[in-house]
């Protein structure tokens, strides 16, 4: 994870596009400016970053199902619960499953856990599906996808 | 058994916290009830689930943007209910 850059998914561990399921790894770094403020002397990952981790994981799943032809943007977060604290230098797993794919939007059920299965956070995420606003953005997403281990269709 | 309109009206009332008595077949979801596109996603999800269909929101939006249809054709609730009935019938055909 590069918290300051909002790059929260390090690697896609499992992906089943047909079943609509993804498992992504994000390693919370040992140090980050985020921890200087949250909190001084007691560093904890902000809960909002768990939400973002779930949203990005869901986004990769939808992008895959869309064959990278359109982009998924976070639209709403429901029933978000932060269940445990997370300190620096902790690997996290985010799992997302498709709940519903509508016309122009997708809904996923997501959870974040530690490697030992300890629950960290969960939520239902709605993503709005829209055309890429530019080819540069599309190219950047494809490049990022390759970095996290996504096999891009030709 | 509730009519399609009643089901849709109940979904809107619950999703958007609008008093049920304010929602009539003549209500325009956007102009009269003030439902925005984000809230309409929640309504669409609930309608999709309730009727086992997929509201073609993207197609409708494109038709309105291209001037091929008016918002009244899709978002006045009696018309929306009629479209839902059509989608349900097409699914069963």
gemmi code that builds the backbone of each chain (N, CA, C; Angstrom):
import gemmi

chains = {
    "A": [
        ("UNK", (0.841, -1.196, 0.000), (0.000, 0.000, 0.000), (0.873, 1.242, 0.000)),
        ("UNK", (0.490, 2.198, -0.819), (1.107, 3.520, -0.740), (-0.012, 4.453, -0.297)),
        ("UNK", (-0.132, 4.605, 0.995), (-1.301, 5.285, 1.549), (-1.444, 6.703, 1.013)),
        ("UNK", (-0.329, 7.406, 0.898), (-0.403, 8.816, 0.477), (-0.861, 8.946, -0.963)),
        ("UNK", (-0.671, 7.895, -1.749), (-1.063, 7.934, -3.161), (-2.391, 7.223, -3.402)),
        ("UNK", (-3.005, 6.769, -2.324), (-4.260, 6.026, -2.425), (-4.115, 4.794, -3.327)),
        ("UNK", (-2.922, 4.217, -3.335), (-2.728, 2.935, -4.030), (-2.771, 1.850, -2.956)),
        ("UNK", (-3.917, 1.230, -2.806), (-4.117, 0.361, -1.646), (-4.040, -1.121, -1.989)),
        ("UNK", (-4.259, -1.467, -3.235), (-4.150, -2.877, -3.632), (-2.734, -3.117, -4.148)),
        ("UNK", (-2.021, -4.010, -3.469), (-0.669, -4.351, -3.920), (-0.691, -5.491, -4.923)),
        ("UNK", (-1.580, -6.443, -4.691), (-1.554, -7.637, -5.538), (-2.924, -8.299, -5.551)),
        ("UNK", (-3.340, -8.738, -6.697), (-4.573, -9.520, -6.773), (-4.201, -10.988, -6.566)),
        ("UNK", (-4.685, -11.529, -5.471), (-4.312, -12.898, -5.096), (-5.189, -13.926, -5.807)),
        ("UNK", (-6.481, -13.644, -5.885), (-7.415, -14.575, -6.535), (-8.440, -13.760, -7.299)),
        ("UNK", (-8.836, -14.281, -8.450), (-9.834, -13.574, -9.257), (-10.668, -14.598, -10.010)),
        ("UNK", (-11.962, -14.556, -9.803), (-12.864, -15.425, -10.553), (-13.954, -14.536, -11.154)),
        ("UNK", (-13.741, -14.143, -12.394), (-14.662, -13.195, -13.028), (-16.039, -13.823, -13.239)),
        ("UNK", (-16.057, -15.105, -13.543), (-17.342, -15.767, -13.789), (-18.188, -15.796, -12.516)),
        ("UNK", (-17.546, -16.084, -11.404), (-18.274, -16.129, -10.121), (-18.449, -14.747, -9.509)),
        ("UNK", (-17.665, -13.779, -10.002), (-17.758, -12.430, -9.453), (-17.123, -12.320, -8.085)),
        ("UNK", (-15.887, -12.820, -7.979), (-15.192, -12.779, -6.683), (-13.732, -12.410, -6.887)),
        ("UNK", (-13.217, -11.622, -5.958), (-11.806, -11.217, -6.011), (-11.249, -11.194, -4.595)),
        ("UNK", (-9.961, -11.506, -4.494), (-9.250, -11.404, -3.217), (-7.982, -10.607, -3.485)),
        ("UNK", (-7.804, -9.509, -2.772), (-6.661, -8.631, -3.016), (-5.838, -8.461, -1.748)),
        ("UNK", (-4.526, -8.327, -1.951), (-3.601, -8.134, -0.833), (-3.157, -6.673, -0.779)),
        ("UNK", (-3.116, -6.135, 0.408), (-2.542, -4.807, 0.618), (-1.715, -4.829, 1.884)),
        ("UNK", (-0.436, -4.493, 1.744), (0.442, -4.478, 2.917), (0.494, -3.068, 3.500)),
        ("UNK", (0.014, -2.928, 4.702), (0.109, -1.624, 5.373), (1.585, -1.366, 5.644)),
        ("UNK", (2.132, -0.236, 5.174), (3.567, 0.007, 5.351), (3.933, 0.248, 6.817)),
        ("UNK", (5.229, 0.091, 7.084), (5.708, 0.323, 8.452), (5.682, 1.806, 8.796)),
        ("UNK", (5.863, 2.639, 7.773), (5.891, 4.087, 8.023), (5.141, 4.811, 6.927)),
        ("UNK", (4.484, 5.890, 7.279), (3.768, 6.732, 6.324), (3.436, 8.047, 7.026)),
        ("UNK", (3.437, 9.158, 6.280), (3.018, 10.432, 6.895), (1.616, 10.359, 7.491)),
        ("UNK", (0.800, 9.438, 6.979), (-0.561, 9.286, 7.523), (-0.512, 9.009, 9.024)),
        ("UNK", (0.476, 8.227, 9.421), (0.545, 7.832, 10.836), (1.028, 8.963, 11.749)),
        ("UNK", (1.600, 10.002, 11.133), (2.048, 11.133, 11.963), (0.849, 11.855, 12.582)),
        ("UNK", (-0.263, 11.829, 11.835), (-1.447, 12.505, 12.359), (-2.490, 11.554, 12.919)),
        ("UNK", (-2.399, 10.288, 12.514), (-3.456, 9.345, 12.876), (-2.840, 8.099, 13.491)),
        ("UNK", (-2.444, 8.109, 14.774), (-2.494, 9.244, 15.676), (-1.088, 9.473, 16.226)),
        ("UNK", (-0.766, 10.672, 16.694), (0.576, 10.916, 17.236), (0.896, 9.953, 18.374)),
        ("UNK", (1.937, 9.176, 18.174), (2.349, 8.223, 19.211), (1.527, 6.955, 19.266)),
        ("UNK", (0.502, 6.871, 18.443), (-0.366, 5.677, 18.450), (-0.884, 5.440, 17.024)),
        ("UNK", (0.017, 4.988, 16.129), (-0.357, 4.900, 14.716), (-1.395, 3.815, 14.431)),
        ("UNK", (-2.475, 4.222, 13.760), (-3.532, 3.297, 13.349), (-3.958, 3.650, 11.923)),
        ("UNK", (-4.278, 2.644, 11.145), (-4.787, 2.905, 9.792), (-6.174, 3.544, 9.909)),
        ("UNK", (-6.384, 4.701, 9.263), (-7.727, 5.321, 9.318), (-8.786, 4.415, 8.688)),
        ("UNK", (-9.934, 4.380, 9.322), (-11.010, 3.518, 8.823), (-11.403, 3.838, 7.390)),
        ("UNK", (-11.314, 5.105, 7.016), (-11.699, 5.484, 5.663), (-10.820, 4.787, 4.626)),
        ("UNK", (-9.599, 4.418, 5.015), (-8.734, 3.720, 4.062), (-9.145, 2.255, 3.897)),
        ("UNK", (-9.762, 1.684, 4.897), (-10.326, 0.337, 4.709), (-11.459, 0.407, 3.695)),
        ("UNK", (-12.268, 1.453, 3.801), (-13.367, 1.637, 2.836), (-12.798, 1.777, 1.432)),
        ("UNK", (-11.743, 2.578, 1.310), (-11.127, 2.769, -0.003), (-10.520, 1.460, -0.511)),
        ("UNK", (-9.928, 0.691, 0.381), (-9.341, -0.607, 0.009), (-10.443, -1.518, -0.554)),
        ("UNK", (-11.590, -1.529, 0.102), (-12.709, -2.348, -0.385), (-13.233, -1.818, -1.721)),
        ("UNK", (-13.287, -0.486, -1.841), (-13.789, 0.106, -3.084), (-12.847, -0.208, -4.247)),
        ("UNK", (-11.533, -0.104, -3.998), (-10.580, -0.382, -5.081), (-10.603, -1.860, -5.463)),
        ("UNK", (-10.726, -2.716, -4.475), (-10.799, -4.154, -4.767), (-12.052, -4.453, -5.598)),
        ("UNK", (-13.164, -3.855, -5.208), (-14.408, -4.024, -5.977), (-14.245, -3.467, -7.383)),
        ("UNK", (-13.531, -2.356, -7.471), (-13.309, -1.729, -8.773), (-12.543, -2.632, -9.724)),
        ("UNK", (-11.502, -3.283, -9.201), (-10.748, -4.209, -10.064), (-11.644, -5.352, -10.543)),
        ("UNK", (-12.489, -5.828, -9.651), (-13.395, -6.915, -10.042), (-14.330, -6.460, -11.169)),
        ("UNK", (-14.904, -5.286, -11.003), (-15.832, -4.798, -12.038), (-15.094, -4.471, -13.331)),
        ("UNK", (-13.900, -3.874, -13.203), (-13.121, -3.582, -14.412), (-12.850, -4.859, -15.200)),
        ("UNK", (-12.539, -5.921, -14.473), (-12.301, -7.197, -15.137), (-13.540, -7.696, -15.854)),
        ("UNK", (-14.671, -7.584, -15.166), (-15.918, -8.059, -15.795), (-16.328, -7.169, -16.962)),
        ("UNK", (-15.850, -5.924, -16.938), (-16.145, -4.996, -18.036), (-15.077, -5.065, -19.127)),
        ("UNK", (-14.144, -5.992, -18.960), (-13.078, -6.139, -19.939), (-12.280, -4.840, -20.115)),
        ("UNK", (-12.195, -4.057, -19.068), (-11.436, -2.800, -19.054), (-11.946, -1.792, -20.083)),
        ("UNK", (-13.180, -1.951, -20.497), (-13.724, -1.025, -21.503), (-14.369, 0.203, -20.864)),
        ("UNK", (-14.733, 0.100, -19.592), (-15.277, 1.250, -18.875), (-14.714, 1.264, -17.463)),
        ("UNK", (-14.906, 2.388, -16.789), (-14.323, 2.580, -15.462), (-15.411, 2.502, -14.394)),
        ("UNK", (-15.009, 2.064, -13.218), (-15.936, 2.005, -12.081), (-15.525, 3.054, -11.057)),
        ("UNK", (-16.465, 3.900, -10.656), (-16.205, 4.961, -9.675), (-17.057, 4.724, -8.432)),
        ("UNK", (-16.471, 4.984, -7.270), (-17.209, 4.803, -6.015), (-18.426, 5.733, -5.969)),
        ("UNK", (-19.588, 5.141, -5.690), (-20.825, 5.937, -5.636), (-21.432, 5.950, -4.234)),
        ("UNK", (-21.442, 4.799, -3.560), (-21.962, 4.823, -2.193), (-21.398, 3.674, -1.373)),
        ("UNK", (-21.431, 3.876, -0.078), (-20.930, 2.884, 0.881), (-22.028, 2.681, 1.916)),
        ("UNK", (-22.409, 1.442, 2.089), (-23.477, 1.174, 3.059), (-22.991, 0.168, 4.102)),
        ("UNK", (-23.525, 0.343, 5.288), (-23.267, -0.619, 6.364), (-21.778, -0.826, 6.604)),
        ("UNK", (-21.009, 0.261, 6.515), (-19.566, 0.129, 6.749), (-19.306, -0.036, 8.244)),
        ("UNK", (-18.558, -1.068, 8.547), (-18.222, -1.328, 9.958), (-16.716, -1.536, 10.084)),
        ("UNK", (-16.116, -0.852, 11.061), (-14.693, -1.010, 11.356), (-14.599, -1.885, 12.598)),
        ("UNK", (-14.096, -3.098, 12.426), (-14.239, -4.081, 13.502), (-12.997, -4.237, 14.376)),
        ("UNK", (-11.838, -3.872, 13.840), (-10.615, -3.987, 14.644), (-9.605, -2.929, 14.209)),
        ("UNK", (-8.720, -2.562, 15.118), (-7.648, -1.623, 14.779), (-6.572, -2.338, 13.965)),
        ("UNK", (-5.904, -1.563, 13.124), (-4.779, -2.102, 12.357), (-3.586, -1.168, 12.522)),
        ("UNK", (-2.466, -1.754, 12.949), (-1.239, -0.996, 13.139), (-0.394, -1.038, 11.861)),
        ("UNK", (0.628, -0.193, 11.785), (1.552, -0.259, 10.647), (2.160, -1.652, 10.502)),
        ("UNK", (2.644, -1.897, 9.271), (3.354, -3.149, 8.973), (2.458, -4.378, 9.149)),
        ("UNK", (1.262, -4.290, 8.617), (0.299, -5.394, 8.723), (-0.230, -5.749, 7.330)),
        ("UNK", (-0.103, -6.999, 6.910), (-0.730, -7.391, 5.643), (-2.242, -7.562, 5.810)),
        ("UNK", (-2.991, -7.065, 4.836), (-4.451, -7.167, 4.873), (-4.959, -7.813, 3.601)),
        ("UNK", (-6.088, -8.484, 3.719), (-6.753, -9.065, 2.550), (-8.130, -8.419, 2.407)),
        ("UNK", (-8.477, -8.062, 1.178), (-9.826, -7.558, 0.897), (-10.496, -8.531, -0.062)),
        ("UNK", (-11.690, -8.940, 0.295), (-12.470, -9.827, -0.576), (-13.742, -9.097, -0.998)),
        ("UNK", (-14.061, -9.170, -2.277), (-15.305, -8.565, -2.772), (-16.045, -9.589, -3.616)),
        ("UNK", (-17.344, -9.606, -3.440), (-18.213, -10.482, -4.227), (-19.318, -9.640, -4.850)),
        ("UNK", (-19.637, -9.926, -6.088), (-20.712, -9.192, -6.767), (-22.046, -9.536, -6.111)),
        ("UNK", (-22.750, -8.508, -5.693), (-24.106, -8.683, -5.178), (-25.121, -8.478, -6.308)),
        ("UNK", (-24.824, -7.493, -7.147), (-25.759, -7.191, -8.236), (-25.039, -6.363, -9.299)),
        ("UNK", (-25.312, -6.675, -10.558), (-24.814, -5.838, -11.644), (-26.002, -5.249, -12.360)),
        ("UNK", (-26.182, -3.954, -12.209), (-27.273, -3.282, -12.889), (-26.783, -2.585, -14.136)),
        ("UNK", (-27.651, -1.779, -14.702), (-27.295, -1.017, -15.900), (-26.586, 0.258, -15.461)),
        ("UNK", (-25.255, 0.281, -15.624), (-24.484, 1.457, -15.252), (-24.024, 1.484, -13.812)),
        ("UNK", (-24.183, 0.388, -13.102), (-23.694, 0.338, -11.720), (-23.500, -1.110, -11.293)),
        ("UNK", (-22.693, -1.284, -10.270), (-22.482, -2.611, -9.692), (-22.438, -2.493, -8.182)),
        ("UNK", (-22.888, -3.545, -7.511), (-22.906, -3.550, -6.046), (-22.127, -4.768, -5.568)),
        ("UNK", (-21.233, -4.540, -4.606), (-20.438, -5.646, -4.074), (-20.569, -5.714, -2.554)),
        ("UNK", (-20.419, -6.906, -2.046), (-20.266, -7.108, -0.610), (-18.786, -7.365, -0.348)),
        ("UNK", (-18.225, -6.611, 0.572), (-16.769, -6.654, 0.767), (-16.424, -6.841, 2.236)),
        ("UNK", (-15.235, -7.403, 2.434), (-14.706, -7.452, 3.803), (-13.189, -7.379, 3.751)),
        ("UNK", (-12.625, -6.831, 4.795), (-11.174, -6.782, 4.976), (-10.849, -7.607, 6.203)),
        ("UNK", (-9.814, -8.445, 6.059), (-9.369, -9.264, 7.192), (-7.849, -9.202, 7.303)),
        ("UNK", (-7.369, -9.557, 8.474), (-5.934, -9.802, 8.606), (-5.655, -11.215, 8.091)),
        ("UNK", (-4.366, -11.555, 7.989), (-4.015, -12.859, 7.414), (-4.540, -14.024, 8.245)),
        ("UNK", (-4.679, -13.801, 9.540), (-5.176, -14.892, 10.394), (-6.708, -14.944, 10.401)),
        ("UNK", (-7.328, -14.129, 9.574), (-8.784, -14.146, 9.472), (-9.490, -13.153, 10.382)),
        ("UNK", (-8.745, -12.447, 11.203), (-9.363, -11.445, 12.091), (-10.117, -10.407, 11.255)),
        ("UNK", (-11.396, -10.210, 11.525), (-12.141, -9.214, 10.740), (-11.668, -7.794, 11.040)),
        ("UNK", (-11.546, -7.003, 9.995), (-11.094, -5.610, 10.127), (-12.221, -4.648, 9.756)),
        ("UNK", (-12.861, -4.915, 8.628), (-13.929, -4.011, 8.177), (-14.797, -4.741, 7.164)),
        ("UNK", (-16.025, -4.274, 6.996), (-16.886, -4.780, 5.929), (-17.879, -3.708, 5.517)),
        ("UNK", (-18.404, -3.852, 4.308), (-19.319, -2.842, 3.774), (-19.954, -3.366, 2.494)),
        ("UNK", (-21.024, -2.714, 2.108), (-21.615, -2.926, 0.788), (-21.301, -1.677, -0.041)),
        ("UNK", (-20.704, -1.925, -1.190), (-20.170, -0.830, -2.012), (-20.946, -0.752, -3.327)),
        ("UNK", (-21.335, 0.455, -3.700), (-21.928, 0.671, -5.024), (-20.944, 1.465, -5.870)),
        ("UNK", (-20.691, 0.967, -7.056), (-19.808, 1.651, -7.994), (-20.607, 2.026, -9.234)),
        ("UNK", (-20.414, 3.253, -9.667), (-21.056, 3.713, -10.895), (-20.128, 3.392, -12.060)),
        ("UNK", (-20.676, 2.863, -13.124), (-19.857, 2.466, -14.271), (-20.030, 3.503, -15.377)),
        ("UNK", (-18.900, 4.050, -15.804), (-18.946, 5.137, -16.781), (-17.831, 4.943, -17.808)),
        ("UNK", (-17.955, 5.606, -18.945), (-16.851, 5.546, -19.916), (-15.592, 6.169, -19.328)),
        ("UNK", (-14.428, 5.685, -19.755), (-13.190, 6.356, -19.363), (-13.203, 7.761, -19.947)),
        ("UNK", (-12.907, 8.769, -19.132), (-12.940, 10.133, -19.657), (-11.830, 10.431, -20.656)),
        ("UNK", (-10.784, 9.622, -20.675), (-9.706, 9.838, -21.648), (-8.974, 8.523, -21.870)),
        ("UNK", (-8.301, 8.441, -23.011), (-7.530, 7.228, -23.295), (-6.325, 7.142, -22.364)),
        ("UNK", (-5.813, 8.303, -21.941), (-4.664, 8.294, -21.022), (-5.051, 7.639, -19.690)),
        ("UNK", (-6.246, 7.945, -19.226), (-6.728, 7.361, -17.981), (-6.885, 5.851, -18.143)),
        ("UNK", (-7.464, 5.454, -19.249), (-7.643, 4.024, -19.517), (-6.291, 3.320, -19.550)),
        ("UNK", (-5.322, 3.922, -20.232), (-3.980, 3.330, -20.325), (-3.340, 3.233, -18.937)),
        ("UNK", (-3.544, 4.268, -18.129), (-2.954, 4.273, -16.781), (-3.555, 3.166, -15.924)),
        ("UNK", (-4.842, 2.941, -16.077), (-5.481, 1.880, -15.302), (-4.994, 0.507, -15.743)),
        ("UNK", (-4.804, 0.356, -17.038), (-4.283, -0.927, -17.535), (-2.856, -1.167, -17.033)),
        ("UNK", (-2.060, -0.102, -17.037), (-0.684, -0.231, -16.542), (-0.689, -0.590, -15.061)),
        ("UNK", (-1.549, 0.070, -14.311), (-1.650, -0.219, -12.873), (-2.140, -1.661, -12.669)),
        ("UNK", (-3.057, -2.084, -13.507), (-3.594, -3.445, -13.400), (-2.475, -4.483, -13.568)),
        ("UNK", (-1.619, -4.247, -14.538), (-0.514, -5.194, -14.753), (0.386, -5.237, -13.527)),
        ("UNK", (0.580, -4.074, -12.910), (1.447, -4.000, -11.722), (0.899, -4.820, -10.567)),
        ("UNK", (-0.427, -4.888, -10.457), (-1.014, -5.634, -9.320), (-1.329, -7.087, -9.699)),
        ("UNK", (-0.870, -7.466, -10.903), (-0.995, -8.878, -11.271), (-2.266, -9.241, -11.999)),
        ("UNK", (-2.912, -8.237, -12.578), (-4.133, -8.495, -13.325), (-3.753, -8.896, -14.745)),
        ("UNK", (-4.327, -9.954, -15.232), (-4.099, -10.341, -16.612), (-5.094, -9.594, -17.489)),
        ("UNK", (-4.552, -8.676, -18.274), (-5.418, -7.825, -19.108), (-5.766, -8.563, -20.391)),
        ("UNK", (-7.050, -8.588, -20.719), (-7.401, -9.213, -22.000), (-6.850, -8.402, -23.164)),
        ("UNK", (-6.626, -9.084, -24.267), (-6.038, -8.418, -25.447), (-7.040, -7.402, -26.015)),
    ],
    "B": [
        ("UNK", (-52.387, -8.949, -4.325), (-51.013, -8.703, -4.779), (-50.857, -7.232, -5.176)),
        ("UNK", (-49.776, -6.611, -4.715), (-49.568, -5.180, -4.978), (-49.342, -4.945, -6.463)),
        ("UNK", (-49.843, -3.817, -6.947), (-49.598, -3.468, -8.341), (-48.135, -3.068, -8.510)),
        ("UNK", (-47.704, -3.034, -9.758), (-46.318, -2.616, -10.018), (-46.095, -1.204, -9.478)),
        ("UNK", (-47.059, -0.318, -9.727), (-46.896, 1.048, -9.224), (-46.748, 1.057, -7.705)),
        ("UNK", (-47.600, 0.309, -7.003), (-47.523, 0.304, -5.537), (-46.160, -0.194, -5.050)),
        ("UNK", (-45.671, -1.236, -5.699), (-44.358, -1.764, -5.304), (-43.275, -0.706, -5.505)),
        ("UNK", (-43.316, -0.041, -6.662), (-42.317, 0.989, -6.957), (-42.455, 2.158, -5.971)),
        ("UNK", (-43.680, 2.566, -5.720), (-43.907, 3.693, -4.800), (-43.396, 3.354, -3.400)),
        ("UNK", (-43.632, 2.128, -2.972), (-43.139, 1.722, -1.653), (-41.609, 1.723, -1.605)),
        ("UNK", (-41.008, 1.258, -2.691), (-39.535, 1.261, -2.762), (-39.014, 2.691, -2.673)),
        ("UNK", (-39.629, 3.599, -3.414), (-39.179, 4.998, -3.405), (-39.369, 5.611, -2.012)),
        ("UNK", (-40.519, 5.336, -1.413), (-40.789, 5.894, -0.083), (-39.737, 5.437, 0.921)),
        ("UNK", (-39.412, 4.143, 0.852), (-38.459, 3.596, 1.810), (-37.029, 4.039, 1.512)),
        ("UNK", (-36.668, 4.030, 0.235), (-35.281, 4.339, -0.146), (-34.960, 5.815, 0.047)),
        ("UNK", (-35.914, 6.666, -0.304), (-35.635, 8.117, -0.303), (-36.301, 8.862, 0.848)),
        ("UNK", (-36.945, 8.123, 1.725), (-37.599, 8.755, 2.884), (-38.603, 9.823, 2.438)),
        ("UNK", (-39.389, 9.479, 1.439), (-40.442, 10.376, 0.958), (-41.775, 9.817, 1.454)),
        ("UNK", (-42.648, 10.668, 2.032), (-43.939, 10.140, 2.497), (-44.690, 9.442, 1.362)),
        ("UNK", (-45.181, 8.248, 1.651), (-45.815, 7.429, 0.618), (-46.980, 8.159, -0.064)),
        ("UNK", (-47.720, 8.983, 0.711), (-48.896, 9.644, 0.139), (-48.524, 10.720, -0.884)),
        ("UNK", (-47.262, 11.143, -0.860), (-46.819, 12.145, -1.857), (-46.513, 11.525, -3.213)),
        ("UNK", (-46.442, 10.200, -3.238), (-46.008, 9.521, -4.467), (-47.239, 9.010, -5.210)),
        ("UNK", (-47.486, 9.578, -6.381), (-48.659, 9.201, -7.168), (-48.210, 8.683, -8.527)),
        ("UNK", (-49.135, 8.057, -9.262), (-48.757, 7.578, -10.602), (-48.294, 8.705, -11.518)),
        ("UNK", (-48.766, 9.933, -11.233), (-48.379, 11.067, -12.084), (-47.054, 11.699, -11.651)),
        ("UNK", (-46.503, 11.281, -10.529), (-45.273, 11.900, -10.023), (-44.111, 11.640, -10.972)),
        ("UNK", (-43.339, 12.686, -11.193), (-42.092, 12.545, -11.950), (-40.987, 12.335, -10.902)),
        ("UNK", (-40.269, 11.239, -11.049), (-39.287, 10.877, -10.012), (-38.257, 11.982, -9.789)),
        ("UNK", (-37.868, 12.635, -10.850), (-36.817, 13.661, -10.742), (-37.442, 15.020, -10.432)),
        ("UNK", (-38.377, 15.439, -11.284), (-38.896, 16.819, -11.184), (-39.822, 17.011, -9.984)),
        ("UNK", (-40.639, 16.012, -9.685), (-41.609, 16.170, -8.587), (-41.077, 15.649, -7.257)),
        ("UNK", (-40.384, 14.528, -7.297), (-39.944, 13.907, -6.044), (-38.502, 14.273, -5.687)),
        ("UNK", (-37.794, 14.899, -6.626), (-36.436, 15.370, -6.336), (-35.418, 14.265, -6.151)),
        ("UNK", (-35.659, 13.130, -6.794), (-34.725, 12.006, -6.666), (-33.536, 12.250, -7.595)),
        ("UNK", (-32.320, 12.168, -7.048), (-31.147, 12.381, -7.906), (-30.636, 11.039, -8.439)),
        ("UNK", (-29.619, 11.133, -9.282), (-29.173, 9.921, -9.983), (-28.603, 8.889, -9.014)),
        ("UNK", (-27.973, 9.351, -7.934), (-27.406, 8.396, -6.977), (-28.517, 7.649, -6.235)),
        ("UNK", (-29.517, 8.395, -5.782), (-30.641, 7.728, -5.120), (-31.369, 6.800, -6.101)),
        ("UNK", (-31.378, 7.205, -7.366), (-32.072, 6.351, -8.320), (-31.354, 5.011, -8.522)),
        ("UNK", (-30.037, 4.989, -8.279), (-29.328, 3.704, -8.347), (-29.865, 2.750, -7.280)),
        ("UNK", (-30.098, 3.286, -6.082), (-30.652, 2.443, -5.011), (-32.058, 1.955, -5.378)),
        ("UNK", (-32.834, 2.849, -5.978), (-34.188, 2.469, -6.397), (-34.111, 1.408, -7.490)),
        ("UNK", (-33.211, 1.615, -8.438), (-33.066, 0.645, -9.540), (-32.668, -0.728, -8.992)),
        ("UNK", (-31.758, -0.725, -8.020), (-31.322, -1.995, -7.422), (-32.517, -2.702, -6.782)),
        ("UNK", (-33.305, -1.935, -6.032), (-34.467, -2.534, -5.351), (-35.503, -3.022, -6.372)),
        ("UNK", (-35.695, -2.268, -7.437), (-36.644, -2.695, -8.487), (-36.116, -3.938, -9.195)),
        ("UNK", (-34.825, -3.918, -9.540), (-34.225, -5.101, -10.192), (-34.460, -6.350, -9.351)),
        ("UNK", (-34.230, -6.193, -8.039), (-34.378, -7.357, -7.140), (-35.839, -7.775, -7.017)),
        ("UNK", (-36.720, -6.779, -6.865), (-38.131, -7.093, -6.619), (-38.778, -7.777, -7.824)),
        ("UNK", (-38.355, -7.367, -9.027), (-39.027, -7.882, -10.233), (-38.164, -8.876, -11.019)),
        ("UNK", (-36.920, -9.073, -10.583), (-36.045, -10.005, -11.299), (-35.699, -9.529, -12.692)),
        ("UNK", (-35.511, -8.237, -12.827), (-35.195, -7.653, -14.139), (-33.938, -6.785, -14.009)),
        ("UNK", (-33.556, -6.167, -15.121), (-32.454, -5.207, -15.103), (-32.938, -3.958, -15.819)),
        ("UNK", (-33.293, -2.940, -15.052), (-33.750, -1.691, -15.674), (-32.653, -1.158, -16.582)),
        ("UNK", (-32.952, -0.885, -17.842), (-31.895, -0.425, -18.770), (-31.614, 1.070, -18.624)),
        ("UNK", (-31.113, 1.455, -17.466), (-30.924, 2.876, -17.174), (-29.985, 3.556, -18.164)),
        ("UNK", (-28.942, 2.850, -18.554), (-27.978, 3.475, -19.474), (-28.633, 3.753, -20.830)),
        ("UNK", (-29.414, 2.810, -21.281), (-30.108, 2.991, -22.574), (-31.095, 4.156, -22.491)),
        ("UNK", (-31.843, 4.212, -21.402), (-32.820, 5.288, -21.235), (-32.114, 6.648, -21.188)),
        ("UNK", (-31.029, 6.689, -20.418), (-30.288, 7.961, -20.300), (-29.766, 8.405, -21.662)),
        ("UNK", (-29.238, 7.451, -22.419), (-28.713, 7.790, -23.751), (-29.835, 8.308, -24.645)),
        ("UNK", (-30.992, 7.665, -24.575), (-32.108, 8.099, -25.421), (-32.569, 9.514, -25.070)),
        ("UNK", (-32.580, 9.803, -23.778), (-32.962, 11.163, -23.351), (-31.900, 12.166, -23.806)),
        ("UNK", (-30.637, 11.829, -23.597), (-29.558, 12.754, -23.978), (-29.519, 13.000, -25.486)),
        ("UNK", (-29.909, 11.997, -26.250), (-29.887, 12.142, -27.719), (-31.185, 12.744, -28.251)),
        ("UNK", (-32.102, 13.056, -27.347), (-33.350, 13.674, -27.776), (-34.342, 12.694, -28.394)),
        ("UNK", (-34.088, 11.395, -28.223), (-34.982, 10.382, -28.797), (-36.152, 10.063, -27.865)),
        ("UNK", (-36.029, 10.487, -26.627), (-37.098, 10.245, -25.645), (-37.078, 11.383, -24.629)),
        ("UNK", (-38.173, 11.503, -23.902), (-38.225, 12.521, -22.835), (-38.091, 11.814, -21.487)),
        ("UNK", (-37.719, 12.562, -20.486), (-37.604, 11.944, -19.158), (-38.975, 11.458, -18.682)),
        ("UNK", (-40.057, 12.143, -19.135), (-41.411, 11.738, -18.708), (-41.696, 10.290, -19.107)),
        ("UNK", (-41.182, 9.872, -20.241), (-41.471, 8.523, -20.728), (-40.927, 7.445, -19.789)),
        ("UNK", (-39.881, 7.786, -19.049), (-39.262, 6.780, -18.181), (-39.440, 7.072, -16.688)),
        ("UNK", (-39.570, 8.358, -16.350), (-39.492, 8.699, -14.927), (-40.803, 9.202, -14.319)),
        ("UNK", (-41.851, 9.375, -15.124), (-43.182, 9.517, -14.528), (-43.583, 8.105, -14.093)),
        ("UNK", (-44.028, 7.970, -12.849), (-44.076, 6.631, -12.250), (-45.034, 5.666, -12.940)),
        ("UNK", (-46.147, 6.179, -13.480), (-47.046, 5.248, -14.188), (-46.348, 4.709, -15.443)),
        ("UNK", (-45.518, 5.548, -16.063), (-44.781, 5.094, -17.245), (-43.666, 4.127, -16.860)),
        ("UNK", (-43.034, 4.434, -15.729), (-41.981, 3.529, -15.239), (-42.583, 2.157, -14.922)),
        ("UNK", (-43.749, 2.170, -14.279), (-44.403, 0.896, -13.942), (-44.743, 0.113, -15.213)),
        ("UNK", (-45.170, 0.842, -16.232), (-45.504, 0.184, -17.502), (-44.260, -0.448, -18.129)),
        ("UNK", (-43.138, 0.283, -18.056), (-41.870, -0.257, -18.597), (-41.465, -1.510, -17.822)),
        ("UNK", (-41.637, -1.460, -16.508), (-41.277, -2.626, -15.682), (-42.146, -3.825, -16.084)),
        ("UNK", (-43.443, -3.596, -16.250), (-44.325, -4.689, -16.677), (-43.850, -5.268, -18.009)),
        ("UNK", (-43.418, -4.389, -18.898), (-42.922, -4.850, -20.202), (-41.673, -5.707, -20.058)),
        ("UNK", (-40.770, -5.282, -19.171), (-39.529, -6.042, -18.964), (-39.823, -7.394, -18.318)),
        ("UNK", (-40.775, -7.398, -17.388), (-41.149, -8.661, -16.732), (-41.779, -9.614, -17.757)),
        ("UNK", (-42.633, -9.058, -18.609), (-43.281, -9.889, -19.630), (-42.254, -10.433, -20.622)),
        ("UNK", (-41.296, -9.587, -20.988), (-40.262, -10.022, -21.944), (-39.406, -11.124, -21.344)),
        ("UNK", (-39.184, -11.034, -20.039), (-38.370, -12.055, -19.360), (-39.081, -13.405, -19.386)),
        ("UNK", (-40.402, -13.355, -19.225), (-41.161, -14.605, -19.163), (-41.485, -15.178, -20.526)),
        ("UNK", (-41.241, -14.387, -21.578), (-41.634, -14.831, -22.938), (-40.715, -15.934, -23.443)),
    ],
}
model = gemmi.Model(1)
for chain_id, residues in chains.items():
    chain = gemmi.Chain(chain_id)
    for i, (resn, *xyz) in enumerate(residues, 1):
        res = gemmi.Residue()
        res.name, res.seqid = resn, gemmi.SeqId(i, " ")
        for name, pos in zip(("N", "CA", "C"), xyz):
            atom = gemmi.Atom()
            atom.name, atom.element = name, gemmi.Element(name[0])
            atom.pos, atom.b_iso = gemmi.Position(*pos), 0.0
            res.add_atom(atom)
        chain.add_residue(res)
    model.add_chain(chain)
structure = gemmi.Structure()
structure.add_model(model)
structure.setup_entities()
